[in-house]
Amino acid sequence: MSQPQMERPAELMVWHGARAAPGPRETRRYPTLRAALAAAVAAEDPEALPWIVTEDGAVLSPHWIDEHAPRSVARPVRLSS
């Protein structure tokens, strides 16, 4: 993401559990994509599946979030069962 895109609003949606239910358990709008990304990696539940939708409509998967998270913050890794 470009620097200007990181400063635009984004929505974080979080599903909990190994399988995604029909709708997210948590939804929150953030003033910037940077803030949504920080909140996604701060989730303490290793079963959490965070997805981010940008103001432009791009859908960022949990894999994208893990790859682009600040290096100083590591999201707990969910182990496959």
N, C-alpha and C positions, 0 to 999 in steps of 0.2 A: 504494500500500500504506500502511496505517496504521502509526503508530509501533510499536505492540505487535507487528504482523506482521513488521516489519523485525528484531525482536529474537528471533524464533523460528527453530528449525533449518530448514535447507534443503539440498537436494542439487543439486550442479552436475554436469551431464553435458555432455561436449564431444565433438563429432564433428569429424573433420578431413577436409578436401577439399571439392571443389565439390558432391559428392553425399553425402548422409547414408547411411552403411552401415546394415545391419540393427541394429547396436547401437553404443552410444557407445564411443569409444576411451579415454575417461577418465571416471571417476565418483568423486566425493568428497563426503562429507557435511560441512557446516559448522555451527558452533554457532548462527549467525544468518544470516538472509537478507542482511543488510548485508554480511557477510563473503563469502558466495557471490557476490554481485553484484560486489564488489571483485575477487575472483579471476577472474570471467568477463571483466571489462574489462581485466585485467592480462595476458591471454593475448597472447603475442607473435606468434602465427601468424595472419596475416590471413585464412587459409582456415578457421580454427576456427569452428565453429558451436556456441556455448554455449546450453544450455537449463537452466533452473532449475525444480525441483519443490519447492514449499513443503511445510511440515509438514501443511497443510490439503489438499494434493493439487492446488493450482493449478499449472498448467504455464505458465512464463514463457518466451516465445520469444526468439530473438536480437533481433528488432525491439524487443520490450518492454525487454530488457536495455539496448539502445542508447539508448532513450528515457529510461530511468530511471537511467542510470549517473551517478555523481557528475560534475558539470560539469568538475572539475579533471582528470578522467581520460577520455581518449578511446580507444575501442577502434579498432584499425586497420579501415578500411573495406574490405570485400571487393568487388572489382570483378567484375561479371558478365562471363562470357566467351562 
